[in-house]
């Protein structure tokens, strides 16, 4: 932990990746307004703060409605012992930001994190500007504040523009309306929520199928026969081996329901190395999105 935060009680800290003003910072402020948001250089650093007991939670982005999954996170999940205790959906309002005195016609280069550049690709091309990949959206704003380059625009948040005293040239610069990032909140310990039949729950876990024909189809069969909604299934190779595929999965079910236990029993028969990541309440955003 950096010296500036050493005096804070670790139970009051939620860690995130990026500079102050990043969308992860916004997600922390919106979800945990009473906690201290502490920024880290990388996703791994944020998660390790929790593993070391230097923070109580880590706010980690896992996917975006426009640019897709944050692939790095799924690779790191296998290495961490943390649990998922909450999900949060953060609407993304990308702003095109410049130095004071610059106008839209002055912008020749646009810098930001590659995910943000991808989410604004059409608008960037319409300006005839050149993409400049940077490590972080708020970091791009910080760089612009320091460089004061009149020909550079950056894609970042309103909060970043305010924190670094920059000018918003255009709000809602993202190509698609409703651009939203899903975050998972990680903790060192997991307390299974008491089942309430009026609530919707999500259970997340990882597994590896056995190297036999139709193993994935058979492993997933138990969820279909027990009427459990499969929300997300991500695959990635393990240690570069083409014969070993790891899967990350979200299902709409509480871990303790009889249907879930039957589905897991069948999963175990065709899979190995199953690791439960957590059961948590579905974010209200899901019901709003489905209206």
C-alpha positions, 0 to 999 in steps of 0.5 A: 500500500502506498504511504498516503493510505497507510493511516487508513483502516483497511476495512474502510478501503475499496481498491480499484485500478486506474488513476483518480477519475477512472470509471472504476473510481466512479463505480466505487463512489456510487456503490460504496460512498462511505468507503475510501477509494484507493487507486492501484496501477493494475488489476492485480495490485487492486486484488492483491491489496485485498489478499494482503488485508490492505483493503476490504474490497476490490472493484474490478471491471469484467465486461463492457456492453460495447467492447466485450470482456476484459480478458485479463481478469479471467486469466487472473481469476485462476490465480486468486483466492478471492470471492465475488460478493457483489456485482455493479453495472456502471453507465459509461459516459465517455467525454472527449476532453481537451485543454482549456483553449482548444477547440474540436478542430484543433484535435489531431490525436485522441488518447485513452485506454484501448477499451475506451478507444474501441467504444468511441471508434466511429466518432474518432474516425469522423473527426479524422483523428489518430488513436493513441493507446494509453494505460487508463482513461483517467491516466490519459486525462492526467497526462493531458493536464501535465502536457497541455498539448493543444492538439491532443484530446482524451476520452475520459469521465466527467469526474476526470475532467473536473479533477484535472481541470480540463475542458469537455469538448463533447459529452456522450462521445461513445458510439453506442447509447447505453454503454455500460460496464459490469464490475465484480466486487471481490473480498477475501471471505464470502458469506453465503446470503440467506436465500430469499425466494423473492430475490434473484441471485447469481452464482459464479464459478470456474471449472475445467471439462474432462478431455472427452467427447461432448464433455461441455455439452454433458456438463451443461446438461444439468443446468438445462434439465433443472431449469437454471438460466445460464447468463454467461460462459467464458472459455480460455486456455490453461497454461497454453495447452489446447487440451485443457480449457478453463470455463468461467460461468454465471448462472441465475440461481442461489447455490443452496437451491435443490435445482442448483445442487442437482446441476452441480452434481452432474457438472462434477461428473463431467468436469474437474477443478471446480471452484465456486467464486460466490453467490450474490444478489443480482444487480437491479440494473438487470431487471431495468435492462430487461423491461 
